[in-house]
């Protein structure tokens, strides 16, 4: 028997937290929404709290848990987890006046947990609800159980690609960025990444209309610009949904707007990128700033001398319409490096918005 009202409630909450919920977990738990509570039950005819958790763990993670909530709390492979460090899949244990365990649930995301309640059946509730907050005793996690949030990881990967692309020239005329990454993860919050990249602008920008507002500021390439090199980054993740990426790049290419592709030069870029997937939402964003370094850090590692006239800043906003459809809005602002401009023209060019774009990603 399925309780329609409870099923609708659970489906509505799942849709809300879906961007931060692994797809396999979402698919698995949705099979049970609205099933009525039945003590000792473990099927479509009714199920209790420990039976629900046991079933989800077996089908989604391949982990066999004991049958009762008390036995589950005493499992030897469990480690205690602080309330502010909860992750998807963590077990939550409850009891009257916090004295004796008689209920168990599974943490999902955004403060919500899955459980089988006597009054509602299989549902999703808030952990900070007055009733459950007063009964909550502790939470535990299976040692070594890593539940990968593929949705969030794919968002982060897309943000990383976009912010990396904006670090190099050529995108305002259409560009293609190829890269290869290798990294060493020291712990969950720190990772060193070495990237090799090659960026090629596909074509020269079309000439501006005579007398147009942007006629004096449009890029004038003798050939489409190219860049290639290595980028060393340190990925800091103080929170699961935030990435901070300071970087140094050693590059070679025709980045000047007045030089041909044959007039290549070596240079370094210092960068700071941040990626953020907003919790319990479908919104993600990235911010990136890069500046040329006037010194060679290979010769003098202690000497950093930013050339602020080369500063470029990028902002991007992503919205996940569905698992296969994403919308992106991004913009860049770059300082002019054209030494032939007069001081007045250079001052005006610093305020020029180089690129605003809209992207619609369709995935099959």
C-alpha positions in Angstrom: 0.0 0.0 0.0 1.3 3.4 -1.0 0.3 6.6 0.8 -0.2 9.1 -2.0 0.3 12.2 0.2 3.5 10.9 1.6 4.9 9.9 -1.8 4.1 13.4 -3.2 5.9 15.0 -0.3 9.0 12.9 -0.7 9.1 13.4 -4.5 8.9 17.2 -4.0 11.7 17.2 -1.5 13.9 15.0 -3.7 13.4 17.3 -6.6 14.6 20.2 -4.4 17.8 18.5 -3.3 18.4 16.5 -6.5 21.4 18.6 -7.7 23.4 17.5 -4.6 22.1 13.9 -4.5 23.9 11.1 -6.3 21.7 9.8 -9.1 21.9 6.1 -8.0 20.8 7.1 -4.5 17.9 9.1 -5.9 16.7 6.3 -8.1 17.0 3.7 -5.3 15.1 5.6 -2.6 12.3 6.7 -4.9 11.2 3.0 -5.1 10.1 3.2 -1.5 8.4 6.6 -1.3 5.0 6.4 0.3 5.1 2.7 1.4 3.2 2.3 4.6 5.0 1.5 7.8 4.8 -2.1 9.0 6.8 -3.4 11.9 9.1 -6.2 10.7 8.2 -5.6 7.1 10.7 -5.3 4.3 8.8 -5.2 1.0 6.0 -3.6 -0.9 3.4 -4.6 1.6 5.0 -2.4 4.2 8.4 -1.7 5.7 9.9 -0.5 9.0 12.8 1.9 9.5 15.6 -0.6 9.9 14.3 -2.7 7.1 14.3 0.4 4.8 17.9 1.3 5.6 19.0 -2.3 5.3 17.3 -2.6 1.8 18.8 0.7 0.5 22.3 -0.1 1.7 22.2 -3.6 0.1 20.8 -2.4 -3.2 22.7 0.9 -3.6 26.0 0.2 -1.9 26.3 -3.6 -1.8 26.6 -3.4 2.0 24.7 -5.9 4.3 23.5 -4.3 7.5 22.0 -6.1 10.6 18.2 -6.1 10.7 17.4 -4.0 13.8 18.3 -0.3 14.4 20.0 -1.2 17.7 22.2 -3.8 15.9 23.0 -1.4 13.1 24.2 1.2 15.6 26.6 -1.4 17.1 28.1 -2.5 13.9 31.9 -2.7 14.2 32.7 -1.0 10.8 30.9 2.2 11.8 32.6 5.5 12.8 30.9 8.3 14.6 30.3 11.5 12.5 29.7 15.0 13.9 26.4 16.6 13.1 28.0 19.3 10.9 30.0 16.8 8.8 27.1 14.7 7.6 27.3 13.2 4.1 24.9 11.3 1.9 24.5 7.8 3.2 25.3 8.4 6.9 23.1 6.6 9.4 21.1 8.6 11.9 19.9 7.1 15.1 17.1 8.3 17.3 15.5 7.3 20.6 13.0 8.6 23.2 14.6 11.1 25.5 17.9 10.1 23.8 18.2 7.0 26.0 17.4 4.0 23.9 17.7 3.6 20.1 14.4 2.7 18.5 14.6 4.5 15.1 17.1 4.8 12.2 17.2 6.9 9.1 19.7 7.7 6.3 21.0 11.2 5.7 20.5 12.5 2.2 21.5 16.2 1.7 20.7 19.7 2.8 19.5 18.7 6.2 17.0 16.0 5.0 17.0 12.3 5.8 15.1 9.3 4.6 13.2 7.0 7.0 10.1 5.0 7.6 7.8 6.8 10.1 4.9 5.1 11.8 2.5 7.9 10.9 3.6 8.6 7.3 5.4 5.6 6.0 8.5 6.0 3.9 9.2 9.7 3.8 11.8 12.4 3.9 12.0 14.7 6.9 14.1 17.6 8.2 16.7 16.6 10.8 16.3 20.0 12.5 12.5 19.5 12.9 11.6 19.9 16.6 10.4 16.3 16.9 13.5 14.6 15.4 15.9 17.1 16.8 14.7 16.2 20.3 15.1 12.5 19.7 18.4 12.5 17.7 21.2 10.6 19.4 24.1 10.3 17.0 25.2 9.6 13.4 27.6 7.0 12.1 29.3 6.2 8.7 30.6 2.9 7.3 34.4 3.1 7.2 35.7 3.2 3.6 32.3 3.8 2.1 32.7 6.6 -0.5 29.5 7.7 -2.2 30.4 9.7 -5.3 28.2 12.6 -6.1 28.4 12.3 -9.9 26.1 15.3 -10.4 28.3 17.6 -8.3 31.5 16.3 -9.7 30.4 16.9 -13.3 29.4 20.4 -12.3 32.9 21.0 -10.8 34.6 19.6 -13.8 32.6 21.9 -16.1 33.4 24.9 -13.9 37.1 23.9 -13.9 37.2 23.7 -17.7 35.5 27.1 -18.2 37.7 28.9 -15.7 40.8 27.3 -17.2 39.7 28.4 -20.7 39.3 32.0 -19.6 42.8 32.0 -18.4 44.2 32.1 -21.9 43.6 34.3 -24.9 41.7 33.6 -28.1 38.3 32.7 -26.8 36.7 36.0 -27.8 37.2 34.9 -31.4 36.1 31.4 -30.9 38.6 28.9 -29.4 39.3 25.3 -28.6 41.0 24.3 -25.4 42.7 20.9 -25.1 44.2 19.8 -21.8 45.6 16.8 -19.9 45.6 16.7 -16.1 47.5 14.6 -13.5 47.1 15.2 -9.8 48.1 14.0 -6.4 45.4 14.1 -3.6 47.0 14.6 -0.2 43.7 14.5 1.6 40.0 15.3 1.1 40.6 19.1 1.1 44.0 19.4 -0.7 45.2 18.3 -4.1 48.1 19.2 -6.4 47.3 19.3 -10.1 49.7 19.5 -13.1 48.0 20.3 -16.4 49.2 20.5 -20.0 47.1 22.7 -22.3 46.9 23.9 -25.8 44.5 26.6 -26.9 43.8 27.5 -30.5 41.5 30.3 -31.7 39.6 28.9 -34.6 39.3 32.0 -36.7 39.9 35.8 -36.9 37.1 37.9 -35.5 34.9 39.6 -38.1 35.8 43.2 -38.8 33.6 45.8 -37.0 31.2 48.0 -38.8 32.8 51.4 -39.7 32.1 53.9 -37.0 30.7 51.3 -34.6 31.1 51.7 -30.9 33.6 48.8 -30.7 35.5 49.7 -33.8 38.5 51.0 -31.8 38.6 48.1 -29.4 38.1 45.0 -31.6 41.0 42.5 -31.6 43.2 42.7 -34.7 45.0 39.3 -35.2 47.4 38.8 -38.0 46.7 35.1 -37.4 44.5 33.2 -34.9 46.4 33.2 -31.6 47.6 30.0 -30.0 48.9 29.1 -26.6 50.3 26.0 -25.0 52.2 25.2 -21.8 52.0 23.7 -18.3 49.9 24.8 -15.3 50.6 23.9 -11.7 47.6 24.3 -9.3 46.8 23.6 -5.7 43.1 22.7 -5.2 41.8 23.7 -1.8 38.4 22.5 -0.8 37.4 23.8 2.6 33.8 22.6 1.9 32.5 19.9 -0.3 30.9 22.3 -2.7 33.7 25.0 -2.8 37.0 24.8 -4.7 39.8 27.4 -4.5 42.5 27.1 -7.1 45.7 29.2 -7.0 47.9 28.5 -10.0 51.0 29.4 -11.9 51.3 28.7 -15.7 54.3 28.6 -17.9 53.1 29.2 -21.5 54.3 29.9 -25.0 52.2 31.4 -27.7 51.1 34.4 -29.8 49.0 36.2 -27.2 49.6 39.7 -28.4 46.9 41.2 -30.5 49.4 42.9 -32.9 51.7 39.8 -33.4 51.4 37.0 -35.8 51.3 33.4 -34.7 54.9 33.1 -35.7 56.0 35.7 -33.2 55.7 33.5 -30.2 56.9 34.4 -26.7 57.3 32.7 -23.3 55.5 34.1 -20.3 54.0 33.2 -17.0 50.5 33.7 -15.6 49.4 33.8 -12.0 45.8 32.8 -11.4 43.2 32.4 -8.7 40.0 30.6 -9.5 37.0 29.7 -7.3 34.3 27.2 -8.1 31.1 26.9 -6.1 28.1 24.5 -6.4 25.4 26.1 -4.2 24.0 23.5 -1.7 20.4 22.4 -2.2 20.1 24.3 -5.5 20.5 23.9 -9.2 22.9 26.8 -9.4 26.7 26.7 -9.7 29.2 29.5 -10.5 32.9 30.1 -11.1 35.1 33.2 -10.8 38.6 33.5 -12.2 41.3 36.1 -12.3 44.6 35.9 -14.1 47.6 38.2 -14.5 50.9 38.0 -16.3 54.0 37.7 -14.1 56.8 40.0 -15.0 59.5 37.8 -13.4 60.5 34.3 -14.2 59.6 32.1 -11.2 61.8 29.3 -12.6 64.9 31.6 -12.2 63.7 33.3 -9.0 60.9 31.4 -7.2 60.7 34.0 -4.4 60.0 36.9 -6.8 56.4 37.4 -7.9 55.7 40.6 -9.8 52.2 40.8 -11.3 51.6 43.0 -14.3 48.2 44.5 -13.4 47.8 45.9 -16.9 47.3 42.3 -18.2 44.6 41.4 -15.6 41.7 39.5 -16.9 38.6 38.5 -14.9 35.9 36.0 -15.7 32.5 35.2 -14.1 30.2 32.4 -15.0 26.8 31.2 -13.8 25.4 27.7 -14.5 21.9 26.5 -14.0 21.0 22.8 -14.2 17.6 22.5 -15.9 17.8 18.7 -15.8 20.3 15.9 -15.8 20.8 16.4 -19.6 20.3 20.1 -20.0 22.4 22.9 -18.5 22.4 26.7 -19.1 25.5 28.8 -18.8 26.0 32.6 -18.8 29.5 33.9 -18.6 31.4 37.2 -19.2 35.1 38.3 -19.2 36.7 41.7 -18.7 40.3 42.1 -19.8 42.8 45.0 -19.6 44.3 46.1 -22.9 47.9 45.1 -23.6 48.1 47.3 -26.7 51.1 49.6 -26.1 50.3 51.8 -29.1 47.1 53.2 -27.7 47.2 56.7 -26.3 46.7 57.1 -22.6 43.1 58.2 -23.1 42.3 55.3 -25.3 44.0 52.9 -22.9 42.0 54.2 -20.1 38.8 53.7 -22.0 39.8 50.2 -23.1 40.1 49.0 -19.5 36.4 49.4 -19.2 35.6 47.5 -22.3 33.6 44.3 -21.9 35.4 41.8 -24.1 33.1 38.9 -24.2 29.6 38.0 -23.0 28.2 34.6 -23.9 25.3 32.3 -23.4 25.8 28.5 -23.6 23.2 25.7 -23.6 24.7 22.3 -23.0 22.7 19.2 -24.0 23.9 15.8 -22.9 22.7 12.5 -24.2 
